[in-house]
């Protein structure tokens, strides 16, 4: 899909950033680059509930461990629940109360629903005086 959209520099499970223990390189799910420069980090997770520890781990990896340059970040949840709307409300509530490990420059904004099976919210974080967007996408 990325290649069809013109992103020809897509790196899947590439060694990048720091591992959770910060002693080794990590494996970012997808790193998009253009002309050799990072343009987006994609971190995927599977959710069947709002699992705080699991979500925290993925947010921390994506915005701190993998993201030294302040690159746009997409945290994409593949959700397997019977009541997607109820899940989304709990997920958004959790994200609104979440203590991000970086400075929050813009509160979480929930976007209009693009369709029945997709939800999107975003925030702006700052690292080393560089602001970057973080998008939370959920697919049923």
C-alpha positions, 0 to 999 in steps of 0.5 A: 500500500505504501509503495502504491502511494509513492513511498518507495523507502519503506523499512519493515522491522528495521533496526532503529532507535533503542530497545526497551532496556536501552542497551541495544537497537530496537526493531521499529515496525515500519519506518518510512523515509524519503530521500534518506530522511525519516518521515514517519514511524509506524507502531502497530499493536493488537488490542482486545481491551484497553490494556494500560501496560501494553499500550504504555509500552508501545507509546513509550517505544514509539515516541521515545525509544524509536523517535530521536528526531521528532518524526511523525508517529502513527500508533495503530491499534488493530482491535478485536472487540464486539463493541467498537464504539465502547472500546473507542470511548475507553481508549480515548479516555485512557489516552486523555489521562495518559502521562506522556513521557514528553512535553504535550504541546497540544491536547488529544483531538478526536477526528471525525469518524472516517467510517464505521470501523476506523477511529483517529485521534492526534496530539502534538508532542515536543522533544528537544524543542522539536514538535511532532504529531502523534496519531492514534488510529484504531481499526476494528 
